[in-house]
Amino acid sequence: HQPMFILLSNLSLVDICITSTTIPKMLVNIQTQSKAISYAGCITQMYFFILFAGLDVFLLTVMAYDRFVAICHPLHYTVIMNPQLCGLLVLMSWITCILNSLLESLMVLRLSFCPDVEIPHFFCELKQVVQLACSDTFLNDMVMCLCFALLGGGSLAGILYSYSKILFSIHRMSSVQGKYKAFSTCASHLSVVSLFFCTSLGVYFSSAPTHSSLSSATASVMYSVVTPMLNPVIYRIKT
């Protein structure tokens, strides 16, 4: 019933879901030698991928806050990170990501596409699909950038703030063993966060005319497949 393990259980569920939205379809395509997907299937896949990718970011942010409280305010940890607050943070993360995913998917539904569109990707990734629309995508691009800046940028800012306080607190410790123990609880989490944000930022803030579809797909594999596989490393964290 400790907060970190509540967050880890939710993170493991999200990791299973995020890979389940892309990998099974990709394996079917390889087996049947057919890369076709219906319009409804593409929108559905896009909706769930945005939902679970957003949840991944939010849960990693909440976990960073949990580490901040545990290291910087250890005597008040059980009071601050009580089960009620932990449950509320997880619930708010789900609600926010559901609404964001719904908004992004509805924005795509307003676009018109030419018949037999070929997506240069291994799944229906939002940015790639929007770029293939035959109608004006200015509003979609604005909403996409705004949501990514508010949700992704806000989460990244929260993580950076938490770790800046953590590093300052570790620097003030006199015991070498204490410094090592504090840092070891954060190293794996920080590496996964860095991998996820660097690859996702590379996908969403790249220039469309000059960006290679191969490099975009490679970056997407990193944050949609590799990162969820690396997340179990975080399960070794001891609260």
C-alpha positions as CSV (number, residue, x, y, z in Angstrom):
1,H,0.0,0.0,0.0
2,Q,3.0,2.3,-0.2
3,P,2.6,5.2,-2.7
4,M,5.5,4.2,-5.0
5,F,4.2,0.7,-5.5
6,I,0.7,2.0,-6.2
7,L,2.3,4.2,-8.9
8,L,4.3,1.3,-10.2
9,S,1.3,-1.0,-10.5
10,N,-0.4,1.7,-12.6
11,L,2.7,2.2,-14.7
12,S,3.0,-1.5,-15.4
13,L,-0.6,-1.5,-16.5
14,V,-0.1,1.5,-18.8
15,D,3.1,-0.1,-20.2
16,I,1.1,-3.3,-21.2
17,C,-1.6,-1.2,-22.7
18,I,0.6,1.1,-24.7
19,T,2.5,-1.8,-26.4
20,S,-0.8,-3.6,-26.9
21,T,-2.1,-0.8,-29.1
22,T,0.7,-1.1,-31.7
23,I,2.6,-4.4,-31.4
24,P,-0.2,-6.9,-32.1
25,K,-1.3,-5.1,-35.3
26,M,2.3,-4.9,-36.4
27,L,2.8,-8.6,-35.9
28,V,-0.4,-9.4,-37.8
29,N,0.9,-7.2,-40.7
30,I,4.1,-9.1,-40.7
31,Q,2.4,-12.5,-40.6
32,T,-0.2,-11.7,-43.3
33,Q,2.1,-9.5,-45.4
34,S,-0.7,-6.9,-45.4
35,K,-0.2,-3.4,-44.0
36,A,-3.8,-2.2,-44.4
37,I,-5.8,-0.7,-41.6
38,S,-9.3,0.7,-41.7
39,Y,-10.1,4.3,-41.0
40,A,-12.0,3.4,-37.8
41,G,-9.2,1.1,-36.7
42,C,-6.6,3.9,-37.3
43,I,-8.6,6.4,-35.3
44,T,-9.1,3.9,-32.5
45,Q,-5.4,3.0,-32.4
46,M,-4.5,6.7,-32.3
47,Y,-6.9,7.4,-29.5
48,F,-5.6,4.7,-27.2
49,F,-1.9,5.4,-28.0
50,I,-2.3,9.1,-27.1
51,L,-4.1,8.1,-24.0
52,F,-1.6,5.6,-22.7
53,A,1.5,7.6,-23.8
54,G,0.1,10.6,-21.9
55,L,-0.5,8.5,-18.9
56,D,3.1,7.2,-19.0
57,V,4.3,10.8,-18.9
58,F,2.0,11.8,-16.0
59,L,2.8,8.7,-13.9
60,L,6.5,9.3,-14.4
61,T,5.9,12.9,-13.2
62,V,4.1,11.8,-10.1
63,M,6.8,9.3,-9.4
64,A,9.4,12.1,-9.6
65,Y,7.3,14.1,-7.1
66,D,7.2,11.0,-4.9
67,R,11.0,10.7,-4.9
68,F,11.3,14.5,-4.2
69,V,9.2,14.1,-1.1
70,A,11.0,10.9,0.0
71,I,14.4,12.5,-0.3
72,C,13.8,16.1,0.6
73,H,11.1,15.7,3.2
74,P,11.6,12.1,4.6
75,L,10.0,12.8,8.0
76,H,6.8,14.1,6.4
77,Y,6.7,11.5,3.6
78,T,3.9,9.3,5.0
79,V,1.9,12.5,5.8
80,I,2.3,14.1,2.4
81,M,2.2,11.0,0.1
82,N,-0.8,9.4,1.8
83,P,-2.9,6.9,-0.2
84,Q,-5.7,9.5,-0.7
85,L,-3.3,11.9,-2.4
86,C,-1.7,9.2,-4.4
87,G,-5.1,7.9,-5.6
88,L,-6.2,11.5,-6.4
89,L,-3.0,12.1,-8.5
90,V,-3.6,8.9,-10.4
91,L,-7.2,9.6,-11.0
92,M,-6.5,13.2,-12.2
93,S,-3.9,11.7,-14.6
94,W,-6.4,9.3,-16.1
95,I,-9.1,12.0,-16.5
96,T,-6.7,14.5,-18.1
97,C,-5.3,12.0,-20.5
98,I,-8.7,10.7,-21.5
99,L,-9.9,14.2,-22.3
100,N,-6.7,15.1,-24.2
101,S,-6.9,11.9,-26.3
102,L,-10.6,12.5,-27.0
103,L,-9.8,16.1,-28.2
104,E,-7.0,15.0,-30.4
105,S,-9.0,12.2,-32.0
106,L,-12.0,14.4,-32.6
107,M,-9.8,17.0,-34.3
108,V,-8.5,14.3,-36.7
109,L,-12.1,13.3,-37.5
110,R,-12.8,16.7,-39.0
111,L,-10.1,16.3,-41.6
112,S,-10.6,14.8,-45.0
113,F,-8.2,12.2,-46.5
114,C,-7.6,11.0,-50.0
115,P,-8.4,7.3,-50.8
116,D,-5.6,4.7,-50.2
117,V,-3.4,6.9,-48.0
118,E,-0.1,5.4,-47.1
119,I,1.2,6.2,-43.6
120,P,5.0,6.1,-43.4
121,H,5.0,4.6,-40.0
122,F,4.4,1.3,-38.2
123,F,1.3,2.6,-36.5
124,C,-1.2,5.4,-36.8
125,E,0.9,8.1,-35.1
126,L,-1.0,11.4,-34.7
127,K,1.5,13.8,-36.4
128,Q,2.1,11.5,-39.4
129,V,-1.7,11.1,-39.9
130,V,-2.4,14.8,-39.7
131,Q,0.4,15.5,-42.3
132,L,-1.4,13.2,-44.8
133,A,-4.7,15.1,-44.7
134,C,-6.0,16.7,-47.9
135,S,-7.7,19.6,-45.9
136,D,-6.2,22.4,-43.9
137,T,-4.5,21.2,-40.8
138,F,-3.6,24.6,-39.2
139,L,-6.1,24.2,-36.4
140,N,-4.9,20.6,-35.8
141,D,-1.3,21.7,-35.6
142,M,-2.1,24.5,-33.2
143,V,-4.1,22.2,-30.9
144,M,-1.4,19.5,-31.1
145,C,1.4,21.9,-30.2
146,L,-0.7,23.5,-27.4
147,C,-1.6,20.2,-25.8
148,F,1.9,18.9,-26.1
149,A,3.4,22.2,-24.6
150,L,0.9,22.3,-21.7
151,L,0.8,18.6,-20.8
152,G,4.3,17.5,-21.9
153,G,6.0,20.7,-21.1
154,G,4.3,21.0,-17.7
155,S,5.2,17.4,-16.8
156,L,8.8,18.0,-17.9
157,A,9.0,21.2,-15.9
158,G,7.7,19.3,-12.8
159,I,10.2,16.5,-13.3
160,L,13.1,19.0,-13.7
161,Y,12.0,21.0,-10.6
162,S,11.8,17.8,-8.5
163,Y,15.2,16.6,-9.6
164,S,16.8,20.0,-9.1
165,K,15.6,19.9,-5.5
166,I,16.7,16.3,-5.1
167,L,20.2,17.0,-6.4
168,F,20.5,20.0,-4.1
169,S,19.4,17.8,-1.1
170,I,21.8,15.1,-2.0
171,H,24.7,17.6,-2.3
172,R,24.0,18.8,1.2
173,M,24.2,15.2,2.7
174,S,27.4,14.6,4.6
175,S,27.3,10.8,4.4
176,V,28.7,9.2,1.2
177,Q,26.5,6.1,1.8
178,G,23.5,8.4,2.1
179,K,24.3,10.1,-1.1
180,Y,24.7,6.9,-3.0
181,K,21.4,5.4,-1.5
182,A,19.5,8.5,-2.4
183,F,20.9,8.7,-5.9
184,S,20.4,5.0,-6.6
185,T,16.6,5.3,-6.1
186,C,16.4,8.0,-8.8
187,A,19.0,6.9,-11.4
188,S,16.9,4.4,-13.3
189,H,13.8,6.5,-13.2
190,L,15.7,9.5,-14.5
191,S,17.3,7.5,-17.4
192,V,13.8,6.3,-18.5
193,V,12.4,9.8,-18.3
194,S,15.3,11.2,-20.4
195,L,14.9,8.5,-23.1
196,F,11.1,9.0,-23.3
197,F,11.2,12.8,-23.5
198,C,14.2,13.1,-25.8
199,T,12.7,10.7,-28.4
200,S,9.2,12.1,-28.2
201,L,10.4,15.7,-28.5
202,G,12.4,14.6,-31.5
203,V,9.2,13.3,-33.2
204,Y,6.8,16.1,-32.4
205,F,9.1,19.1,-32.8
206,S,10.9,18.1,-36.0
207,S,10.4,20.0,-39.2
208,A,7.9,18.1,-41.4
209,P,9.5,18.9,-44.9
210,T,13.0,17.8,-43.8
211,H,12.3,15.1,-41.3
212,S,13.0,11.6,-42.4
213,S,10.1,9.2,-41.9
214,L,12.6,6.5,-41.0
215,S,14.1,8.5,-38.2
216,S,10.7,9.5,-37.0
217,A,9.6,5.8,-36.9
218,T,12.9,4.9,-35.1
219,A,12.3,7.6,-32.5
220,S,8.7,6.4,-32.0
221,V,9.9,2.8,-31.5
222,M,12.2,4.1,-28.7
223,Y,9.4,5.8,-26.7
224,S,6.5,3.4,-27.6
225,V,8.3,0.0,-27.4
226,V,11.8,0.3,-25.9
227,T,10.9,2.6,-23.0
228,P,8.0,0.5,-21.7
229,M,10.4,-2.5,-21.8
230,L,12.9,-0.5,-19.8
231,N,10.4,0.7,-17.2
232,P,10.5,-2.6,-15.2
233,V,14.0,-1.3,-14.1
234,I,12.1,1.2,-12.1
235,Y,10.4,-1.6,-10.2
236,R,13.6,-2.1,-8.3
237,I,13.2,1.3,-6.5
238,K,12.8,0.9,-2.8
239,T,10.6,3.4,-1.0
